[in-house]
Amino acid sequence: MAEVTVQNLEDEVHRRLLQLAASEGRSVENVAREILQNAILQTSQTDQGFGTRLAARFAPYEPTQDLPELPRPGNPSRSGSLPACENCW
């Protein structure tokens, strides 16, 4: 595994890191590692488009029925199950 040394860390950041580690009964190294991992993983997830993230979020769930088509301006409702929406758009 790779090693990283952080130099010139602000005193306040170091103090809070020490407090967080102590409050959770963990080492500073362990807490810092988790913070870095979470920051990197969140960044890589936001690089994906919204639709990709949404699809991944709901991928484990199977739909129980097909969703009806939504009416579009100037197009009649294809499914007939939804009323026309005059002021939606």
C-alpha positions, 0 to 999 in steps of 0.5 A: 500500500502507498503512504502519504505524508501531509506537511504544513497542516493547519493547527486547527485542522490537526486539533480537530482530527485529534479530537475526532479520532479520540471521540471515536476511539480510533487512531488519527491515521485511521480517521484521516484514511477514511476522510480521504477515501470518502472525499475521493469516492464522492468526487468520482460519483459526482463526475457521473451524470445525474441519470447514471447516478439515479439508475445506479441508486435504484438498480436493486429495485424491480419495478412492479408495473410499467410507468405511464407515459407523461403527456407532452405539450401538443401530443395527446396522452398515449396511454389514455390513463392520464388526463391532459395537463394544460398548465404543466409546461 
